[in-house]
Amino acid sequence: MTNIEKFSSLNLISDVILGRGAFSTVFRCHSIANPNSPSCAVKCVKKERMSRNDHNQLVQEVSILQKIDHPRIVRLHSFFEEPSCFYLVMEEMHGGELFDRIITKETYSEGEARDFCKSLLEGVGFMHSRGVAHRDLKPENLLLANHEHHTDFKIADFGFAKDCTCKDGTSNILPMHTRCGTPGYVAPEILLHRPYTLSVDLWSVGVILYILLGGYPPFHENDQKDLFRKIRKGDFKFHDMYWHNISNDAKNLISSLLTVNPLERLDASSALTCRWIRSSPADTTDLYSKDLVEQLSRLKRFQAVSKIRRAVLLVSAVIKMTPTWNVKQMHDVAITGDENLVNTVLKSNHIRKQQSLALIPLESLSDKKSNKSC
């Protein structure tokens, strides 16, 4: 898994720091020999600050990324282990979040939403063909490769991904047990404390598709207990006033993905063959003619509220772990949602992140007492 060459052999030079974590720094780097070549993101992880669990999680994530090289998945170019540091040389995603790009558009159609869904299903399908579950699919983890093409997005953040393949060389998929995910996108079987499989990712795809076409989430409650109750029951609706101009084929696909029984839920390969995804030329023309201007307006509001909510959760998480934070620091995070600032403070307080910041508020969801390996 580890490259036997030294990281220095790549002859890279850094021009900017992209981010800082509790025990890592991410640099944008360019080749010295070929300055016109695409830049990459290099994550430098200091070993001295890592616990054994941190080390194991990093090795698992790297192993998974090396296993799933695909155009719809953020690519790990190289991995180096040296005496004091690990180096992960990653594809740099310049374009930001997919949803942020969509809401800047003046027009938006059902055909475009269909294309986004097809690309997402292709990436998920490839992961699953390799026995890998992502377990945290959500809009924030769909990143654009550049600023020029709004359809060229990739699946990112494999911190909670799991290789479910049996180690005996068979193609059997092992069940998972760890309760993880993001409220609103987590599958009901996880909330019900049941063993689960790769199909949890398809539930998340259904939620994302619902938001893409409706402009709002299928499950939404201010109280998390009520939210989880709705998810467990699969209690969602296609409200006529918002969905009257969406095709029945699209709604059928969503319903087939947001199926509570995972045995009845579509897998990625089946979803890719459904009528909406494999539309005829005439149907495709019709999909592109359906202007979702009202949905685009709602999507803008959804994205704005989502970012505010994430900023508030960041502040709440940091307050719990760093009670000495001053008002200005909390204000800065609330206004900017700056996870790098949070990481810097966590580091200065000698607190190591055990989970991605997006998941810190999910203490009620994460199974901290579980000793299970999946």
C-alpha positions in Angstrom: 0.0 0.0 0.0 2.8 2.4 0.8 5.0 3.8 -1.9 8.6 2.6 -1.4 10.0 5.8 -2.8 10.4 8.9 -0.7 7.9 11.8 -1.0 10.8 14.1 -1.9 11.3 12.2 -5.1 8.2 13.8 -6.5 10.0 17.2 -6.6 6.9 19.2 -5.6 6.7 22.8 -4.4 3.9 24.3 -2.3 2.4 27.7 -3.0 -0.5 27.8 -0.5 -1.9 26.0 2.5 -5.4 24.7 1.7 -6.3 23.7 5.3 -5.1 22.6 8.7 -6.3 19.8 10.9 -5.7 18.6 14.4 -2.6 16.7 13.2 -2.4 17.4 9.5 -1.8 20.2 7.0 -3.0 20.2 3.4 -0.9 22.1 0.8 -1.5 22.9 -2.8 1.6 21.7 -4.7 3.0 21.9 -8.2 5.7 19.9 -10.0 9.1 21.7 -10.1 10.1 19.9 -13.2 6.7 20.6 -15.0 5.2 23.8 -13.6 2.4 23.7 -16.1 1.1 20.4 -14.9 -2.1 20.3 -12.8 -1.7 21.1 -9.2 -2.4 18.5 -6.5 -3.4 18.5 -2.8 -0.8 17.1 -0.5 -2.0 16.1 3.0 0.9 15.9 5.5 0.0 13.9 8.6 2.4 14.1 11.6 2.7 10.7 13.3 3.6 12.0 16.7 0.1 13.5 17.1 -1.8 10.4 16.1 -3.3 7.8 18.3 -3.4 4.1 17.3 -7.0 4.5 16.3 -6.1 7.6 14.2 -3.4 5.6 12.5 -5.7 2.6 11.7 -8.4 4.9 10.3 -5.9 6.6 8.0 -4.5 3.3 6.8 -8.1 2.1 6.1 -9.0 5.2 4.2 -5.9 5.1 2.1 -6.5 1.4 1.3 -10.0 2.1 0.2 -9.0 5.1 -2.0 -6.4 3.0 -3.7 -9.0 0.4 -4.4 -11.6 2.7 -6.1 -9.9 4.7 -8.8 -12.9 6.1 -10.8 -13.7 9.3 -12.7 -16.5 10.1 -10.2 -14.4 9.6 -7.1 -11.7 11.9 -5.8 -8.4 10.3 -6.7 -5.5 9.4 -4.4 -2.4 9.7 -6.6 0.2 8.4 -4.1 0.7 7.6 -0.5 4.1 7.8 1.3 5.0 6.7 4.8 8.2 8.3 6.2 9.6 8.3 9.7 7.8 11.3 11.0 4.9 11.8 8.6 2.4 10.3 6.2 1.9 12.0 2.8 -1.3 11.7 0.8 -1.0 13.1 -2.7 -4.6 13.8 -3.8 -6.4 15.2 -6.8 -7.2 18.8 -6.0 -10.9 19.8 -6.3 -11.0 23.5 -7.3 -14.7 24.0 -7.9 -16.3 23.8 -4.5 -19.5 22.0 -3.6 -21.9 20.9 -6.4 -25.0 22.5 -4.8 -23.1 25.8 -4.5 -22.5 25.8 -8.2 -26.1 24.8 -9.1 -27.6 27.7 -7.2 -25.5 30.2 -9.2 -27.2 29.0 -12.4 -29.9 31.2 -14.0 -31.7 28.1 -15.4 -32.0 24.6 -14.2 -33.9 21.6 -15.6 -35.0 18.1 -14.7 -32.6 16.9 -17.4 -29.7 18.4 -15.6 -30.8 16.9 -12.3 -31.1 13.5 -14.1 -27.5 13.9 -15.3 -26.2 14.7 -11.8 -28.0 11.6 -10.4 -26.6 9.4 -13.2 -23.1 10.5 -12.4 -23.6 10.0 -8.7 -25.0 6.5 -9.3 -22.0 5.6 -11.5 -19.6 6.5 -8.8 -21.6 4.7 -6.1 -22.0 1.7 -8.3 -18.3 1.4 -8.8 -17.6 1.7 -5.1 -20.1 -1.0 -4.4 -18.6 -3.2 -7.1 -15.4 -3.1 -5.1 -17.2 -3.8 -1.9 -16.8 -0.3 -0.4 -19.6 1.6 1.4 -19.2 5.4 1.8 -21.6 5.8 4.7 -21.7 9.6 4.6 -23.0 10.6 1.2 -24.5 14.1 1.2 -24.3 17.3 -0.9 -21.2 18.6 1.0 -19.2 15.6 -0.2 -19.9 16.1 -3.9 -17.1 18.4 -5.1 -16.4 19.9 -8.5 -13.1 19.4 -10.1 -12.9 22.9 -11.5 -14.8 26.2 -12.0 -15.5 25.7 -15.7 -17.7 22.5 -15.8 -20.6 22.3 -13.4 -21.2 18.6 -14.2 -17.7 17.3 -13.4 -18.2 16.5 -9.8 -16.6 13.7 -7.7 -17.5 11.9 -4.4 -15.2 13.0 -1.6 -14.5 12.4 2.1 -14.0 8.7 2.7 -13.3 9.0 6.4 -16.2 6.8 7.3 -16.0 4.5 4.3 -15.7 0.7 4.9 -14.3 -2.1 2.9 -17.0 -4.8 3.4 -15.4 -7.6 1.3 -14.6 -10.9 3.0 -10.9 -11.5 3.5 -11.2 -15.1 2.4 -11.0 -14.1 -1.3 -14.8 -14.6 -1.9 -17.1 -11.9 -3.2 -19.3 -12.0 -0.2 -20.2 -8.7 1.5 -19.9 -8.5 5.3 -22.6 -6.7 7.2 -21.8 -3.5 9.1 -22.9 -2.4 12.6 -21.3 1.0 13.4 -23.9 3.8 13.7 -22.6 6.7 11.6 -23.8 9.2 9.1 -25.5 12.6 8.9 -29.0 13.3 10.1 -31.3 13.7 7.2 -29.3 11.4 5.0 -28.8 8.3 7.2 -30.7 5.1 6.3 -33.5 3.8 8.6 -31.7 0.4 9.3 -28.8 2.3 10.9 -31.2 4.2 13.2 -32.9 0.9 14.0 -29.6 -0.6 15.2 -29.7 -3.4 12.6 -26.8 -4.8 10.7 -26.7 -3.1 7.3 -25.1 -3.4 3.9 -24.0 -1.2 1.0 -27.6 -0.3 0.4 -27.4 2.5 3.0 -25.6 4.6 0.3 -28.6 4.2 -2.1 -30.9 5.7 0.6 -28.6 8.7 0.8 -28.7 9.0 -3.0 -32.5 9.1 -2.8 -32.4 11.9 -0.3 -29.9 13.9 -2.5 -32.1 13.3 -5.6 -35.2 14.5 -3.8 -33.4 17.7 -2.9 -32.1 18.2 -6.4 -35.6 17.9 -7.9 -37.7 19.4 -5.1 -35.4 22.0 -3.6 -36.0 20.8 -0.1 -35.2 17.6 1.9 -37.7 14.7 2.2 -37.2 14.4 5.9 -37.1 17.6 7.9 -37.9 18.3 11.5 -36.4 20.7 14.0 -36.4 18.0 16.7 -33.9 15.2 15.8 -36.1 12.5 17.5 -39.0 13.5 15.2 -36.6 13.5 12.2 -35.3 10.0 13.0 -38.9 8.8 13.6 -39.9 9.9 10.1 -36.8 8.3 8.5 -37.4 5.0 10.3 -41.0 5.0 8.8 -39.9 6.3 5.4 -42.5 9.1 6.0 -42.1 11.5 3.1 -44.4 13.0 0.4 -44.2 14.5 -3.1 -46.2 17.7 -2.3 -48.3 18.5 -5.4 -47.6 22.3 -5.2 -43.9 21.6 -5.5 -43.7 18.4 -7.6 -46.5 18.9 -10.1 -44.0 19.5 -12.9 -41.7 16.6 -12.1 -42.0 13.4 -14.2 -43.5 10.3 -12.6 -40.4 8.4 -13.7 -38.2 10.6 -11.4 -40.6 10.2 -8.5 -40.7 6.4 -9.0 -36.9 6.3 -8.8 -36.9 8.3 -5.6 -39.5 6.1 -4.1 -37.5 3.0 -5.0 -34.4 4.4 -3.3 -36.2 5.7 -0.2 -37.6 2.2 0.6 -37.4 1.4 4.3 -36.7 -2.3 3.6 -33.2 -2.5 2.3 -33.9 -5.8 0.6 -36.5 -4.1 -1.6 -34.4 -0.9 -2.2 -32.8 -0.5 -5.6 -29.1 -1.1 -5.9 -26.9 1.2 -8.0 -26.8 -1.0 -11.1 -30.6 -1.4 -11.1 -31.1 2.4 -10.6 -28.9 3.1 -13.6 -31.2 1.0 -15.8 -34.4 2.6 -14.6 -36.6 4.4 -17.2 -35.8 8.0 -15.9 -32.0 7.4 -16.2 -32.2 5.6 -19.5 -34.7 8.1 -21.2 -35.3 7.9 -24.9 -34.0 10.8 -27.0 -37.5 12.3 -27.1 -38.0 11.9 -23.3 -34.6 13.4 -22.7 -35.5 16.5 -24.8 -38.6 16.8 -22.7 -36.6 16.6 -19.5 -34.3 19.4 -20.5 -37.3 21.6 -21.4 -38.7 21.4 -17.9 -37.4 24.5 -16.2 -37.2 24.1 -12.5 -37.0 27.8 -11.6 -39.1 27.4 -8.5 -37.1 24.4 -7.3 -33.9 26.4 -7.9 -35.2 29.2 -5.7 -36.0 26.7 -2.9 -32.6 25.0 -3.4 -30.9 28.4 -2.8 -32.8 28.7 0.5 -32.0 25.1 1.4 -28.3 25.7 0.8 -28.2 28.9 2.8 -30.0 27.4 5.8 -27.7 24.3 5.5 -24.6 26.4 5.7 -25.9 28.3 8.7 -26.9 25.1 10.4 -23.4 23.6 9.8 -21.8 26.8 11.2 -24.0 26.6 14.4 -23.1 22.9 14.8 -19.4 23.7 14.5 -19.7 26.3 17.2 -21.7 24.0 19.5 -19.2 21.2 19.0 -16.2 23.4 19.8 -17.9 24.9 22.9 -18.4 21.4 24.3 -14.7 20.6 23.7 -13.1 24.0 24.3 -15.0 25.9 27.0 -12.2 28.5 27.1 -13.0 29.9 23.7 -13.7 33.6 23.7 -16.6 35.4 22.1 -14.6 36.6 19.1 -13.5 33.1 18.2 -17.0 31.8 18.3 -18.3 34.7 16.3 -15.6 34.1 13.6 -16.7 30.4 13.2 -20.4 31.3 13.2 -20.0 33.9 10.5 -17.5 32.0 8.3 -18.2 28.4 9.1 -14.4 28.1 9.0 -13.5 24.5 9.9 -9.8 25.3 9.6 -10.2 27.8 12.4 -11.9 25.2 14.5 -9.1 22.7 13.8 -6.5 25.2 14.8 -8.2 25.8 18.2 -8.7 22.1 18.8 -5.0 21.6 18.1 -4.0 24.4 20.5 -6.1 22.8 23.2 -4.5 19.4 22.6 -7.8 17.9 21.5 -7.6 15.4 18.6 -10.6 15.1 16.3 -12.1 11.6 16.4 -14.6 12.3 13.7 -15.0 14.6 10.7 -16.3 18.0 11.8 -19.4 17.3 9.7 -20.2 14.5 12.1 -19.2 15.9 15.5 -22.9 16.9 16.2 -23.9 13.3 15.7 -22.8 12.0 19.1 -26.3 10.7 19.6 -25.9 8.7 16.3 -22.4 7.4 16.6 -22.0 4.2 18.5 -19.2 5.1 20.8 -19.6 2.0 23.0 -19.4 -0.4 20.1 -16.3 -2.6 19.8 -17.4 -4.0 16.4 -15.0 -3.7 13.6 -17.5 -2.7 10.9 
